Amino acid sequence: MDRRNFISLVGGGVVMAAGLSGCEKAPDATTAWVSPGSSERDVRRYALAHAILAPNPHNRQPWLARLDGTDAVTLFIDRSRLLPATDPFSRQIVVGCGAFLELLAIAAGAKGYTATVTPFPDGQPAEALDERPFARVAFAPGGTLDPLFRHILRRRTTREPYDVKRAIPAADLAAVQAAAGAGMRTGSTTGGEALAELKVLTREAYEREVDTPAANRETIDLMRIGDKQIAEHRDGLFLRGPAIEAMHAVGILTPENLAKPGTTAFKQARDFARPLCEATGAFVWLVSPGNDRTQQMAAGRAYARMALEAAARDIAIQPMSQALQEYPQMAALFARMDALVGVRAGERLQMLVRAGYARDLPPAPRKGLDDLFRSA
Ligand SMILES: Cc1cc2nc3c(=O)[nH]c(=O)nc-3n(C[C@H](O)[C@H](O)[C@H](O)COP(=O)(O)O)c2cc1C
């Protein structure tokens, strides 16, 4: 297996590997994306069936829901699904909850309902999340169709090299930024020194994460290798394709090797971001005026809208979050990132994404609607 092949595999590329036959077909982990909620008569369940398609860190889907009475939903964070190593204050988890709420509200609108969201109705947690709900949502007739609704099913996180010969028109980039709405500050770069420096910095931060054993272990523990594991879990990050299955079967690509410096698996995983960062012609970012829980949640709602607007314009995006993370080994890169995108005192850089054009990809796995009601 040569190096370039492995990288394209880890990147999710489709590379045919000979000699793998007789594999059982695993059940599809993406059925949640097919006509979500179409059989639901309760608008809350219809809206929740869309909300679970929200972008969220490491695809942890840390959401639990309780239907209250006939017109309300209370939402909780499943604290067994946090990311303590890479997201020690659960900032990204809360951003993902914000994205969930935005899709919930947009889908309610498509059914002619308003979804009035009260974030952290019993108060917002400080450094550590607790058992209090992250939102209460009241549904009432009267909503309108948001044009972003029809892009919910097309939105993806696209971990592919982008076509750097094709620049994003300034008006499209401006529209993606404007989708964040009032209260957030956005920025972007499409060239010059800032672009070059961000390409280097995002790659270095990715490598730093792989070189930090606890952070790397967290990602490895959530790496679903091959269709069987993907179908079993329907969450986390994934590697798939015939060659992945083959490398897994012969013991090259295993969690143990991914954690062991010096192995082919470790080296290639560490190199994963290099071709992606290189093939990037634009970065876009989102900055909130502060960083309390409500602002993190608002940032998630804004990010969901930006991602849907990007999908509407066939612009592929991928968050590159490593340099935004709060663990000590990342501190120097974090400071460089803040300086590069011009974060001001009190502000918080919440999301930084690469943006460009790439081929269409299938959707990421999702658990089902009923998993939301596990133990709320
Ligand atoms: C706060 C946040 C941080 C994220 N950081 C990264 C990241 O660093 N790299 C990446 O490839 N995807 C990142 N993602 C995207 C998620 O991994 C992705 O949303 C999830 O795996 C589900 O896939 P989907 O967006 O294609 O539905 C992030 C998403 C959120 C909301």
The ligand as an SDF file (V2000), in Angstrom:
LIG
                    3D

 31 33  0  0  0  0  0  0  0  0999 V2000
  -18.0220   22.4180   17.0420 C   0  0  0  0  0  0  0  0  0  0  0  0
  -17.6650   21.5140   15.8870 C   0  0  0  0  0  0  0  0  0  0  0  0
  -16.3250   21.2060   15.6380 C   0  0  0  0  0  0  0  0  0  0  0  0
  -15.9790   20.3740   14.5700 C   0  0  0  0  0  0  0  0  0  0  0  0
  -14.6450   20.1440   14.2930 N   0  0  0  0  0  0  0  0  0  0  0  0
  -14.2880   19.3680   13.2310 C   0  0  0  0  0  0  0  0  0  0  0  0
  -12.9200   19.1730   12.8840 C   0  0  0  0  0  0  0  0  0  0  0  0
  -12.0110   19.6760   13.5280 O   0  0  0  0  0  0  0  0  0  0  0  0
  -12.6370   18.4260   11.7930 N   0  0  0  0  0  0  0  0  0  0  0  0
  -13.6220   17.8440   11.0380 C   0  0  0  0  0  0  0  0  0  0  0  0
  -13.3040   17.1720   10.0510 O   0  0  0  0  0  0  0  0  0  0  0  0
  -14.9300   18.0220   11.3460 N   0  0  0  0  0  0  0  0  0  0  0  0
  -15.2770   18.7630   12.4110 C   0  0  0  0  0  0  0  0  0  0  0  0
  -16.6000   18.9730   12.7120 N   0  0  0  0  0  0  0  0  0  0  0  0
  -17.6290   18.3270   11.8930 C   0  0  0  0  0  0  0  0  0  0  0  0
  -18.1740   17.0760   12.5690 C   0  0  0  0  0  0  0  0  0  0  0  0
  -17.1730   16.0920   12.6970 O   0  0  0  0  0  0  0  0  0  0  0  0
  -19.3570   16.5650   11.7460 C   0  0  0  0  0  0  0  0  0  0  0  0
  -20.3890   17.5210   11.8420 O   0  0  0  0  0  0  0  0  0  0  0  0
  -19.8770   15.2170   12.1990 C   0  0  0  0  0  0  0  0  0  0  0  0
  -18.8920   14.2330   12.0430 O   0  0  0  0  0  0  0  0  0  0  0  0
  -21.1300   14.8110   11.4510 C   0  0  0  0  0  0  0  0  0  0  0  0
  -20.9070   14.8350   10.0580 O   0  0  0  0  0  0  0  0  0  0  0  0
  -21.7480   15.7580    9.0740 P   0  0  0  0  0  0  0  0  0  0  0  0
  -21.4550   17.1810    9.4160 O   0  0  0  0  0  0  0  0  0  0  0  0
  -21.2310   15.4110    7.6940 O   0  0  0  0  0  0  0  0  0  0  0  0
  -23.1880   15.4390    9.2510 O   0  0  0  0  0  0  0  0  0  0  0  0
  -16.9800   19.8100   13.7600 C   0  0  0  0  0  0  0  0  0  0  0  0
  -18.3270   20.1320   13.9970 C   0  0  0  0  0  0  0  0  0  0  0  0
  -18.6780   20.9790   15.0430 C   0  0  0  0  0  0  0  0  0  0  0  0
  -20.1140   21.3380   15.2700 C   0  0  0  0  0  0  0  0  0  0  0  0
  1  2  1  0
  2  3  1  0
  2 30  2  0
  3  4  2  0
  4  5  1  0
  4 28  1  0
  5  6  2  0
  6  7  1  0
  6 13  1  0
  7  8  2  0
  7  9  1  0
  9 10  1  0
 10 11  2  0
 10 12  1  0
 12 13  2  0
 13 14  1  0
 14 15  1  0
 14 28  1  0
 15 16  1  0
 16 17  1  0
 16 18  1  0
 18 19  1  0
 18 20  1  0
 20 21  1  0
 20 22  1  0
 22 23  1  0
 23 24  1  0
 24 25  2  0
 24 26  1  0
 24 27  1  0
 28 29  2  0
 29 30  1  0
 30 31  1  0
M  END
$$$$
